[in-house]
Amino acid sequence: MNTRNYEPPKWRIRELIDGLKPYRRIVERLEARGYPRLPQSSIAGWRMHNSIPNVWLPAFIDLGLESRVIVSIDDFREPESITLEPFPELADAG
């Protein structure tokens, strides 16, 4: 993999957080799972920036899957960030 051209996938953070709202309920659900108390303002900031810190991302994905805001990880990915590359053996066949 050429890391100079690597672009990380874009995720639909705002839609995920909007589907899990209200913020108070998100905090309660995370605490019920044993996570430390998270300020609601942090969640609001993550939504505004369309970004969740890596340490919290698995918990939010799990909440999204559990509440059926997302059905699979592919639902969580921005559509334009999905690029399909042809199989190498088919690329030469053209």
C-alpha positions in Angstrom: 0.0 0.0 0.0 1.4 3.4 -1.0 1.0 5.5 2.2 1.6 8.8 0.4 -1.7 8.4 -1.5 -3.6 6.8 1.4 -6.7 8.7 2.4 -8.5 7.4 5.5 -12.2 6.6 5.1 -14.7 9.2 5.9 -17.4 8.3 8.5 -20.9 9.6 9.0 -20.4 10.7 12.6 -23.1 13.4 12.6 -25.7 11.0 11.4 -24.7 8.5 14.0 -24.8 10.9 16.9 -28.1 12.4 15.7 -29.6 8.9 15.6 -28.4 8.3 19.2 -29.6 11.6 20.7 -30.4 13.0 23.1 -26.8 13.5 24.4 -28.0 12.8 28.0 -29.2 9.3 26.9 -25.9 8.6 25.1 -24.0 9.4 28.3 -26.3 7.2 30.3 -25.9 4.3 27.9 -22.1 4.6 27.9 -22.0 4.7 31.7 -24.3 1.6 31.9 -21.6 -0.2 29.9 -18.9 0.9 32.4 -17.4 3.8 30.5 -16.3 6.9 32.4 -18.7 9.9 32.5 -18.5 11.8 29.3 -19.5 15.5 29.2 -22.4 16.1 26.8 -20.5 19.1 25.5 -17.8 16.7 24.2 -20.4 14.8 22.2 -21.8 18.0 20.8 -18.3 19.1 19.8 -17.6 15.7 18.1 -20.9 16.1 16.2 -19.9 19.6 15.1 -16.5 18.4 13.9 -17.9 15.2 12.4 -15.2 13.3 14.4 -15.1 11.0 17.4 -11.7 10.2 19.1 -10.4 6.7 18.3 -10.8 5.5 21.9 -14.6 6.3 21.9 -15.3 5.2 18.3 -15.9 1.4 19.1 -18.4 2.3 21.8 -20.3 4.6 19.5 -20.4 2.1 16.7 -21.6 -0.5 19.2 -24.4 1.8 20.4 -25.3 2.6 16.8 -25.5 -1.1 15.9 -27.5 -2.0 19.0 -30.0 0.8 18.5 -30.2 0.0 14.7 -29.0 3.5 13.7 -26.6 1.6 11.6 -27.0 -2.0 10.5 -23.4 -2.6 9.4 -20.1 -0.7 9.3 -20.7 0.0 5.6 -23.8 2.1 6.6 -21.5 4.2 8.7 -19.1 5.0 5.8 -19.5 8.1 3.6 -20.6 6.9 0.2 -18.0 8.9 -1.7 -15.2 7.4 0.4 -16.0 3.9 -1.0 -13.9 3.3 -4.1 -13.9 0.0 -5.8 -10.6 -1.1 -7.5 -10.8 -3.7 -10.3 -9.2 -7.0 -9.6 -5.6 -6.9 -11.0 -6.3 -9.8 -13.3 -9.3 -8.1 -14.8 -7.6 -4.7 -15.2 -5.2 -6.2 -17.8 -8.0 -8.0 -19.7 -9.3 -4.7 -21.2 
